[in-house]
Amino acid sequence: MVSHIVGYPCIGPKRELRFALESFWDGKSSGEDLQKVAADLRASIWKQMADAGIKFIPSNTFSFCEKVLDTTAMLGAVPPKYGWTGGEIGFDIYFSMARGNLSQPAMEMTKWFDTNYHFIVPELGPETKFSYASHKAVSEYKEAKALGIDTVPVLVGPVSYLLLSKPAKGVEKSFSLLSLLRKVLPVYMEVIAELKAAGATWIQFDEPTLVLDLQSHQLQAFTEAYSELESSFSGLNVLIETYFADVPAEAFKTITGLSGISGIGFDLVRGTQTLDLIKGGFPSGKFLFAGVVDGRNIWANDLASSLSTLEALEAIVGKDKLVVSTSCSLMHSAVDLVNETKLDSEIKSWFSFAAQKVVEVNALAKALAGTKDEAFFSSNVAAQASRKSSPRVNNEEVQKAAAALKGSDHRRATPVSARLDAQQKNLNLPILPTATISSFPQTMDLRRVQREYKAIKISEEEYVQAISEEISKVVKLQEELDIDVLVHGEPERNDMVEYFGEQLAGITFTVNGWVQLYGSRCVKPPIIYGDVSRPKAMTVFWSSMAQSMTSRPMKAMLTGPVTILNWYFVRNDQPRFETCYQIALAIKKEVEDLEAAGIQVIQIDEAALREGLPLRKSEQSFYLDWDIHSFRITNCGVKDTTQIHTHMCYSNFNDIIHPIIGIDADVITIENSRSDEKLLSVFREGVKYGAGIGPGVYDIHSPRIPSTEEIADRINKMLAVLESNILWVNPDCGLKTRKYTEVKPALANMVAAAKLLRKELASA
């Protein structure tokens, strides 16, 4: 019996990769220094899995940004604007695509399926030339082999790569990306040949798009691709890996019918119906990689239940053809529970991070082979029982309040048009009002204050004084820039989601439970382990203080219930919508307290609203019903004059624009610039929108500073499809990760562009 890991976190147990990347970008270290940190991390990961007894250890899952961009580099599919002239792609071209440079913006970034991981969207067209331009997969395989570890090189499969791409600028939207299949396959064949020559015996192709609702011609592309590649598979075992959902029946038929394929991997945590398909017929002679250990959460596996599932599968495919695996890459989980020394011991016993999941996979494989670790299994049974019975988990009052929400609708009584009129009389904003999304840069001094306060090295009085001074600085800067609606900059917040979790009951936190979003961007998701409630006000003190410093409207910022749900590690012992309703009730209390304190503009961020959208269309309407309902719950009782904003970013919202309109916010700010203004296409196609909207006018994830003319051009494109009386002018997202040397000129240009267009509109 053998074990397999789909993929593993590459950021390091204490974010070593993040710090190395940022040091390199800041010019404080060399490319060689960065490569050394990366090599040490890879070696540590491979040795850890080998020591745990894993048979199929993945390589080429390490990335300096993310795996789709790595594939773009491998294929030499660099957009012409970055000036690549051939040869091996180095850091300069690679990071220009990922982050932009002084002359060109970064490529579009969006979410990886329904996760918080981001990927850089390939830009392809009929003129795209493909060539083998990054030998990373082969280099990392050889690197592991030199350490005495034989790995399974992992490649993003050719069909999924094309299906996740978009037509390049200037290419017709109707262009068939799959028509490029014959052009990319020769590069894949070169990679396969090099891997074989280096000694690889297995190769893993990740084809996660197989879980989507694909059309017949898209499914046919898989058959064509792997039939074409089959000639290069001689002497190799090939694994096709799927994850994140059930594989539809037609896709199951397609994938199991592929010739030349040695094994197929399925997510049996989120893809529970796939079990029925396997029972209905799995091809003899092929390996079944059974993903029974959850790669997307931090809960300890129910080993007894997983073992029962594996035994049922063993009866179908045979003992020699069953491989115990993770449901997906462990990159979506925190790295290592060993580094958590401050967690309550009982709660900690309920958790399993990536390193522990590796051990769980191997323990299940050994148990299936007849060498069950009884002590390990007994400890697991005790932890499962503790979690079910713990009074920390259950709060009857919260459960009743959430249950009462299910049967009724919650929305503001007055239509949005009437509310906007009342708000304009109250706020008296100019046409094309300017605002920022939320946060301002967090300087080293500010982070030091936060650390010292958390470590009780400074008093609460000293902390409040320091934060007050920072808020005052941010308010004055915005007034000097002549921004219309201000924010306090969030200097007291470590993170837009963690900050709220620290003040809600039923949630716990880690010290090093970091998860990579892409590149150096990491988050440390709080963990919802029990029923959620709000013991006291969370933001009123700081928002009220900020409002007292200015006569301009001060926008209070909250994180919405759906985003908290999707960006936290969520309890898996009750439906997600029940947890979301509990969070919504907690946020509702905060909204009402802010309004009572005199705050007239309240932003409830739902950056991750689309993120939790099920991948299968048949399941999407139910999700959209309860997550839109959750947002409405938070603000259904406020006055007409209180303006409710929300913010969404880095997802393709076009296909759910009507539910987004249905959340009934007064103003929606939304990422726009990095997605090549794709959002505006829905309004060009006739979607009517009557509330306020602020499509972002520049990309804050790039150090590049846009000119006034560039921003004005973007606003004009918006004015071509949106009424001027509903349009807001704002960046794409919060400014926390930028430097003031970038923020000040960018915002100055943004305000100047808005004023320029106000004059033009007035004269017209």
DABELNOR-V102340 format. One record per backbone hydrogen bond with DSSP energy under -1.0 kcal/mol. NH is the residue of the N-H (numbers start at 1). CO is the residue of the C=O. E is the energy in kcal/mol with one decimal. If there is no record, write none. Layout:
{{NH & CO & E} {NH & CO & E}}
This chain:
{{4 & 324 & -2.4} {5 & 56 & -1.7} {15 & 12 & -1.6} {17 & 11 & -2.4} {19 & 15 & -1.9} {20 & 16 & -1.9} {21 & 17 & -2.6} {22 & 18 & -2.5} {23 & 19 & -1.9} {24 & 20 & -2.0} {25 & 21 & -2.9} {26 & 22 & -1.8} {27 & 24 & -1.5} {28 & 23 & -2.5} {34 & 30 & -2.0} {35 & 31 & -2.4} {36 & 32 & -2.0} {37 & 33 & -2.0} {38 & 34 & -2.2} {39 & 35 & -2.6} {40 & 36 & -2.2} {41 & 37 & -2.2} {42 & 38 & -2.6} {43 & 39 & -2.4} {44 & 40 & -2.1} {45 & 41 & -2.2} {46 & 42 & -2.6} {47 & 43 & -2.4} {48 & 44 & -2.1} {49 & 45 & -2.1} {50 & 46 & -2.4} {51 & 47 & -2.9} {52 & 48 & -1.4} {53 & 50 & -1.1} {54 & 49 & -2.3} {56 & 3 & -2.7} {59 & 152 & -1.9} {70 & 66 & -1.6} {71 & 67 & -1.6} {72 & 68 & -2.3} {73 & 69 & -2.4} {74 & 70 & -2.3} {75 & 71 & -2.4} {76 & 73 & -1.0} {77 & 72 & -2.3} {78 & 76 & -1.1} {82 & 79 & -1.9} {83 & 80 & -2.2} {89 & 133 & -2.8} {94 & 90 & -2.4} {95 & 91 & -2.9} {96 & 92 & -1.2} {97 & 93 & -2.1} {98 & 94 & -1.6} {99 & 95 & -3.0} {100 & 96 & -1.9} {101 & 104 & -3.1} {107 & 97 & -2.4} {110 & 119 & -2.4} {112 & 117 & -3.1} {113 & 111 & -1.1} {115 & 112 & -1.6} {118 & 517 & -3.0} {119 & 110 & -3.0} {121 & 108 & -2.6} {124 & 166 & -2.5} {128 & 125 & -1.7} {131 & 75 & -2.2} {133 & 74 & -1.8} {133 & 131 & -1.1} {139 & 135 & -2.6} {140 & 136 & -2.7} {141 & 137 & -1.5} {142 & 138 & -2.5} {143 & 139 & -2.2} {144 & 140 & -2.1} {145 & 141 & -2.3} {146 & 142 & -2.3} {148 & 145 & -1.8} {149 & 144 & -2.2} {152 & 57 & -3.2} {154 & 59 & -2.0} {155 & 204 & -3.0} {157 & 206 & -3.0} {161 & 157 & -2.3} {162 & 158 & -1.8} {163 & 159 & -2.6} {164 & 160 & -1.8} {165 & 162 & -1.1} {166 & 122 & -2.4} {168 & 124 & -2.9} {171 & 168 & -2.4} {175 & 172 & -2.1} {179 & 176 & -1.3} {180 & 177 & -1.8} {181 & 178 & -1.7} {183 & 180 & -1.2} {184 & 180 & -1.7} {185 & 181 & -2.1} {188 & 184 & -1.8} {189 & 185 & -2.5} {190 & 186 & -1.7} {191 & 187 & -2.3} {192 & 188 & -2.8} {193 & 189 & -2.5} {194 & 190 & -2.2} {195 & 191 & -2.5} {196 & 192 & -2.6} {197 & 193 & -2.3} {198 & 194 & -1.6} {199 & 196 & -1.3} {200 & 195 & -2.6} {203 & 237 & -2.0} {204 & 153 & -3.0} {205 & 239 & -3.3} {206 & 155 & -2.9} {207 & 241 & -2.8} {210 & 207 & -1.6} {211 & 208 & -1.9} {212 & 209 & -1.7} {214 & 212 & -1.6} {219 & 215 & -2.2} {220 & 216 & -2.3} {221 & 217 & -1.0} {223 & 219 & -1.3} {224 & 220 & -2.6} {225 & 221 & -2.8} {226 & 222 & -2.5} {227 & 223 & -1.6} {228 & 224 & -2.1} {229 & 225 & -2.1} {232 & 229 & -1.9} {233 & 230 & -1.6} {236 & 233 & -3.0} {237 & 201 & -2.8} {239 & 203 & -2.8} {240 & 263 & -2.3} {241 & 205 & -2.7} {242 & 265 & -1.7} {252 & 248 & -2.8} {253 & 249 & -2.2} {254 & 250 & -2.1} {255 & 251 & -3.0} {256 & 252 & -2.4} {258 & 255 & -1.1} {262 & 238 & -1.8} {263 & 238 & -2.2} {264 & 287 & -2.2} {265 & 240 & -2.9} {266 & 289 & -2.2} {268 & 291 & -1.9} {274 & 271 & -1.1} {277 & 273 & -1.1} {278 & 274 & -2.4} {279 & 275 & -2.5} {280 & 276 & -1.6} {281 & 278 & -1.2} {286 & 283 & -1.3} {287 & 262 & -3.2} {288 & 321 & -3.3} {289 & 264 & -2.8} {290 & 323 & -2.8} {291 & 266 & -2.1} {292 & 290 & -1.6} {292 & 325 & -1.3} {293 & 325 & -1.4} {300 & 350 & -3.0} {303 & 301 & -1.6} {306 & 302 & -2.5} {307 & 303 & -2.7} {308 & 304 & -1.8} {309 & 305 & -1.9} {310 & 306 & -2.6} {311 & 307 & -2.3} {312 & 308 & -1.8} {313 & 309 & -2.0} {314 & 310 & -2.6} {315 & 311 & -1.4} {317 & 313 & -2.7} {318 & 314 & -2.0} {321 & 318 & -1.2} {323 & 288 & -2.9} {324 & 2 & -2.1} {325 & 290 & -2.6} {327 & 293 & -3.0} {330 & 7 & -2.6} {333 & 330 & -1.9} {339 & 336 & -1.2} {340 & 337 & -2.0} {341 & 339 & -1.1} {348 & 344 & -3.0} {349 & 345 & -1.5} {350 & 347 & -1.6} {351 & 348 & -1.7} {352 & 298 & -2.8} {354 & 334 & -3.0} {355 & 335 & -2.6} {357 & 353 & -2.5} {358 & 354 & -1.9} {359 & 355 & -1.1} {360 & 356 & -2.2} {361 & 357 & -2.6} {362 & 358 & -1.9} {363 & 359 & -2.5} {364 & 360 & -2.4} {365 & 361 & -2.0} {366 & 362 & -2.5} {367 & 363 & -2.3} {368 & 364 & -2.3} {369 & 365 & -1.3} {370 & 367 & -1.2} {371 & 366 & -3.0} {374 & 372 & -1.2} {377 & 373 & -2.3} {378 & 374 & -2.5} {379 & 375 & -2.3} {380 & 376 & -1.7} {381 & 377 & -2.1} {382 & 378 & -2.1} {383 & 379 & -2.0} {384 & 380 & -2.3} {385 & 381 & -2.2} {386 & 382 & -2.3} {387 & 383 & -2.1} {388 & 384 & -1.7} {389 & 385 & -1.7} {390 & 386 & -1.4} {393 & 390 & -1.3} {399 & 395 & -2.2} {400 & 396 & -2.1} {401 & 397 & -2.0} {402 & 398 & -2.3} {403 & 399 & -2.2} {404 & 400 & -1.7} {405 & 402 & -1.2} {406 & 403 & -1.0} {408 & 405 & -1.2} {419 & 415 & -1.9} {420 & 416 & -2.8} {421 & 417 & -1.6} {422 & 418 & -2.0} {423 & 419 & -2.7} {424 & 420 & -2.4} {425 & 421 & -2.0} {426 & 422 & -1.4} {427 & 423 & -3.3} {428 & 424 & -2.8} {435 & 729 & -2.0} {440 & 489 & -2.0} {442 & 736 & -1.7} {447 & 443 & -2.3} {448 & 444 & -2.1} {449 & 445 & -2.0} {450 & 446 & -2.2} {451 & 447 & -2.5} {452 & 448 & -2.8} {453 & 449 & -2.3} {454 & 450 & -2.2} {455 & 451 & -2.1} {456 & 453 & -1.3} {457 & 452 & -3.6} {463 & 459 & -2.2} {464 & 460 & -2.8} {465 & 461 & -2.1} {466 & 462 & -2.2} {467 & 463 & -2.6} {468 & 464 & -2.5} {469 & 465 & -2.1} {470 & 466 & -1.8} {471 & 467 & -2.6} {472 & 468 & -2.4} {473 & 469 & -2.0} {474 & 470 & -2.2} {475 & 471 & -2.8} {476 & 472 & -2.5} {477 & 473 & -2.1} {478 & 474 & -2.1} {479 & 475 & -2.2} {480 & 476 & -2.6} {481 & 477 & -2.1} {483 & 478 & -2.5} {485 & 434 & -2.1} {486 & 553 & -2.5} {493 & 490 & -1.5} {499 & 495 & -1.9} {501 & 497 & -1.9} {502 & 498 & -2.0} {503 & 500 & -1.5} {504 & 501 & -1.1} {505 & 533 & -2.8} {508 & 527 & -2.4} {514 & 512 & -1.6} {515 & 523 & -3.0} {517 & 521 & -3.4} {518 & 521 & -1.3} {519 & 65 & -2.6} {521 & 518 & -2.2} {523 & 515 & -2.6} {527 & 508 & -2.8} {528 & 569 & -3.1} {529 & 506 & -1.8} {530 & 506 & -1.9} {531 & 393 & -2.3} {543 & 539 & -2.4} {544 & 540 & -2.5} {545 & 541 & -1.9} {546 & 542 & -2.5} {547 & 543 & -2.4} {548 & 544 & -1.7} {549 & 546 & -1.4} {550 & 547 & -1.3} {555 & 486 & -3.2} {556 & 601 & -2.7} {558 & 603 & -3.2} {560 & 605 & -3.3} {564 & 560 & -2.3} {565 & 561 & -2.3} {566 & 562 & -2.6} {567 & 563 & -2.1} {569 & 526 & -2.6} {579 & 575 & -1.3} {580 & 576 & -2.2} {581 & 577 & -2.3} {582 & 578 & -1.6} {583 & 579 & -2.0} {584 & 580 & -2.5} {585 & 581 & -2.0} {586 & 582 & -1.5} {587 & 583 & -2.4} {588 & 584 & -2.4} {589 & 585 & -1.6} {590 & 586 & -1.3} {591 & 587 & -2.5} {592 & 588 & -2.2} {593 & 589 & -1.8} {594 & 590 & -2.3} {595 & 591 & -2.4} {596 & 592 & -2.0} {597 & 593 & -1.2} {598 & 595 & -1.8} {599 & 594 & -2.1} {602 & 643 & -2.8} {603 & 556 & -3.7} {604 & 645 & -3.1} {605 & 558 & -3.0} {606 & 647 & -1.9} {609 & 606 & -1.7} {613 & 610 & -2.2} {619 & 616 & -1.8} {620 & 617 & -1.3} {623 & 619 & -1.1} {624 & 620 & -2.7} {625 & 621 & -2.1} {626 & 622 & -1.9} {627 & 623 & -2.5} {628 & 624 & -2.0} {629 & 625 & -1.9} {630 & 626 & -1.8} {631 & 627 & -1.6} {632 & 628 & -2.2} {633 & 629 & -2.1} {634 & 630 & -1.1} {635 & 632 & -1.0} {638 & 635 & -1.3} {642 & 639 & -1.0} {643 & 600 & -3.0} {645 & 602 & -2.8} {646 & 667 & -1.8} {648 & 669 & -2.1} {653 & 651 & -1.0} {656 & 653 & -1.8} {657 & 654 & -1.1} {660 & 656 & -1.9} {661 & 657 & -2.5} {662 & 658 & -1.9} {663 & 660 & -1.4} {664 & 661 & -1.6} {666 & 644 & -1.8} {667 & 644 & -1.7} {668 & 692 & -2.2} {669 & 646 & -2.8} {670 & 694 & -1.9} {671 & 648 & -1.9} {676 & 673 & -1.2} {677 & 672 & -2.3} {678 & 675 & -1.1} {681 & 678 & -1.3} {682 & 679 & -1.4} {684 & 680 & -1.8} {685 & 681 & -1.5} {686 & 683 & -1.3} {687 & 682 & -1.9} {692 & 666 & -2.9} {693 & 726 & -3.0} {694 & 668 & -3.1} {696 & 670 & -2.9} {697 & 730 & -2.6} {711 & 707 & -2.1} {712 & 708 & -2.7} {713 & 709 & -2.2} {714 & 710 & -1.8} {715 & 711 & -2.5} {716 & 712 & -2.4} {717 & 713 & -1.8} {718 & 714 & -1.7} {719 & 715 & -2.6} {720 & 716 & -1.1} {721 & 718 & -1.7} {722 & 718 & -2.0} {726 & 723 & -1.5} {728 & 693 & -2.7} {729 & 433 & -2.7} {732 & 698 & -2.1} {735 & 439 & -2.1} {738 & 735 & -1.5} {742 & 739 & -1.4} {743 & 739 & -2.6} {744 & 740 & -2.3} {746 & 742 & -1.6} {747 & 743 & -2.8} {748 & 744 & -2.3} {749 & 745 & -2.2} {750 & 746 & -1.9} {751 & 747 & -2.6} {752 & 748 & -2.2} {753 & 749 & -2.2} {754 & 750 & -2.0} {755 & 751 & -2.4} {756 & 752 & -2.3} {757 & 753 & -2.1} {758 & 754 & -1.9} {759 & 755 & -2.0} {760 & 756 & -1.8} {761 & 757 & -2.7} {762 & 758 & -2.5} {763 & 759 & -2.5} {764 & 760 & -1.7}}
